[in-house]
């Protein structure tokens, strides 16, 4: 990896414009997300609320850290540290959001089954975040042949972790789509079927965003991939709030659909700004 090509050198080009534009969009979306979360939930508790909040907040240091790194505003290590912290919060926070809402769709008897994606997220977070952080610091702050080896390692690690994190989201979204299809087959009301189709479509779109991000990475556009990633995750998180509203609406439209376990799970209708006639309590695993 030639890190010199990934920084601003006093001349505006396509990469520089992309960094500024995408960073502005990501920052705006992050602020809007935080405000929406604070006004959507009446009680600030539960894995869904906290993972959504942390992932949204993570966009801000991710964007700011990369701006520091790209424009050389201060020592490179500071920018990388801020950028990496935001990246961890954003990526693994998003995975926890996907995991927590699976508990809406699956029954109490699926507790052991859902332990599998839970440990997948934990192991991937420790291994992939740790491995990437070591590689990126080694590629920038070692010397001679060691620096070259770390640079080669970082190129490979970057693609590996992106593929695995995308595969993780494919699994989590795939489980959700599977249950959505099952709901389509069992739901009788036309409105419930329409809402379930919307949930299905949103999750397919989330998967398409991940595929697009992978395509940019494998095309060798490192700067573009770094800055588009913030936009992608901010859009995915905004879609999560849309999914939440659809599930709330679906609970009004369907009396035959069963949602999630009710013991020890902590996002309920009382935690959301929602009409008092909501009879179905939505629980998300904590």
N, C-alpha and C positions, 0 to 999 in steps of 0.2 A: 504494500500500500504506500503510495506516494502522498504523504500527508500535506505536503506543500501545495498540491493541487486542490486541496479541500479547504482553502482559506482565501479570504479577500486580499487582493494585492493592489488595491487602489483603482481598479478599472471595473466598471459595472458590466456584467455579462448576464447570460441567462440564469446561471446558478445564483448570482447575487440577487437578482430580481425575484427568483423563486423563493429564496430564503426570506426576504422581506415580506413578500405577499403571503406566503404560507404561515409564517410566524405571526403575522397580524391576524389572519383568520383563526389560527389555533388559539391565540390569546383571547380573542373576542369570544369564541365558542366556550373556552374554559370559564371565563367570568360569567357568561350567560348560564352555563350549566350549574355553577355553584349557586347562583341566585334562584334558578328553577328548583334545585334540590331543596334549598332552604324554605321555599314557598310551597313545595309539593308535600313535604312531610311535616306533620304537626309535632311528632315526637322523634327526636334524633337518636335512634337506636337500631340495632339489628345489623347483621352482616350485609344485607343489601344496601342499606343506607350508608354505612361506613365505607364499604368497598367502592360504591358509586362516588362518594365524596372524595376519598383518597385518590382514586383514579383521575377524577376531574382536576383536583389540586395538583396532581403530578404533571399535568400538561404544562403548567406555568414554569416550574424550574427546568423542565425538559427544553422548552422553547428558549427561555432566557439563557440557559447554559450553552445551548448550541450557538446562539447569537454571540455570546462572549467568546466562544471558541472560534467561530468563523471569522469574526471581525477583529480578533486579537485585542479585545478591550482591556485585558489584564493577562496575568500569567496563565498559560494554557491549562495547567493543572486545576485551576479554579473553575474554569469553564467546563472541563471534563467531569469534575466532581459534581457540579450542579446538574449538568446534563444527565449523568448516570443516575443520580438520585431520582430525578424526575422520570427517567425511563423505567426504573424499577417500579415506582409507584404506579405509573400509567399502565404498563403492560400487565403486571401481576394483579393490579387492582381491577383491570378490565376482566381478567380471567375469573376473579372472585365474584364479580358481578354476574357473569354468565353462570357460574356454579350456583350462586345463591338462588337465582330464579328457577333453577331446575326443581327446587323443592315445591314450587307452585304446581308443577305439572305431574310430579311423581307421588305415589302414595306412600304411607308410612312404612309399608313392607319393603320399600326400596332403599331403606337406610344403608344397608350393607353394600348394595350395588353402587350407591352414590359416594361411598367412601373411596371407590377407585378413582374417580376424577378428582376428588379432594387431594389424595396423595400424589396424583399426577401433577397437580398445580404446585404443591409444596416442593416436590423433588425438582421439578423444572425450574422453579424460582431460585432455589439454592444453587443448583448446578450451573444453569445457563447464565444467570446474572453474574454469579461469581467468576465463571470461566471467561465471560466477555469482558468484565471489568479488569481482570488481570491482563488479558491480551491487549486491551486498548491502552492501558498505562504502560505496558512493556513496549508497545510499538512506538510510543512517543518519548519515553524517558530512559531508554537504555541506549547504549552506544555500539558502534561497529557492527560486527556480524550478529551479535545478539539482537540488536535493533532490527536487522533484516529478518531474522528468524521470527521475531515477535510480529513483524509486519505481515509475513506470510501466514502466520498462525491466525492473526486477527482477520485477514481476508476470509479464511476458511471458517473460523468461529462465528463471524458475523452472519454468514449465510446459513450455517448449521442452526444457530439459535433462532434465526428468523423462521426457518422451515419448521422447527420444532414448536415454537410458540404459535405459529399459524396452524400446525396440525392439532395442537391443544385446543385452539378455538374452533377448529373444524369438529372435533369430537364433542365439545360442549354444545355448540350450535346444532350439530347433527342429532344429539340426544333430544334437544328441544324440538327440532323439526319432526323427529320420529313421533314424539308424543302429540304434536300438533296434528299430524296426519291421523293418528289414532282418534283424536278428538273430532276431527272432521267426519270420520266414519261412524261415530256414535252420537254426534249432535243432531238433533231433530230440527231445531228452529233455524230458519233461513238466516236471521241476523247473527246467530252464534256461528254458523258456518262461514259467513262473510268475514267476521272478525278473526276467526281462526285462520282463514286464508291470508288475512293481513299480517298476522303474526308469523305465518310461514314465510311470506314474501320478505318481510323485514329481516328475518334471520338469513335467508338466502342472499340478500343484499349485503349483509355484514360479511358473509363468506366471500362474496365478490370483491369487497374492499381489501380483504387480506390477500387475495390472489393478485390484485393489482399492485399492492405494495411489494409482494414477492417479485413480480415481473420487473419492477423498477430496479430492485436490488440486483437481480441477475443480468440486467442490461448494463451494469457497471456504473450507474449514475448514483454514486454514493451521496453526494450533497443533496440531490433531489430526493433520494430515499429518506435521508435524515429529516428533512424539513416537511415532506409530505406525510411522514409518519404521524407527526403531531396533528395535522388536519384529519387524517384518517381516524385516529383514536378519538378525537373530539366529536367527529360525526357519529362514530359507533356509540359513544356514550349518550349523545342526544337521542339516538334511536332507542336506547334502553329506556329512557323516560317515555317515549312513545309506546314501547312494548308494555310498560307498566300501566299506562292509561287504557290500552286495549284490553289487558287482562281484567282490569277493574270493570270495564264496560261489558266484557264477556260474562262476568259474574252476574250482571243484571239480566243478560239475554238468555242464559242457559241454566236450567234447573237440573239437567241430567248429567252435567259434567262435574266430576269430583276434582278438587284442587288440594293437593299437598297435605302434609301432616299438620296436626293442631297442638302438639304437645311440645313446649319448650322452644317454639319458634317465634320470632319477635317482630315481624312487620305485619301489622293487622290493619283492618279498616280504620281503626282509631288513630293510627299513625299517619294517615294520609288525609289531605283535604279532599273529602269525598262526600257525596250526598248521604244523609242519615238513613235513607231507605236501602243502602247496601246491606244485603243479608248475608253474603258470603264473606267470611273473614279470610284474608290472604296472609298466609304465613310463609316466611322465608327463613331458611336454616341459618342459625347463628353459631 
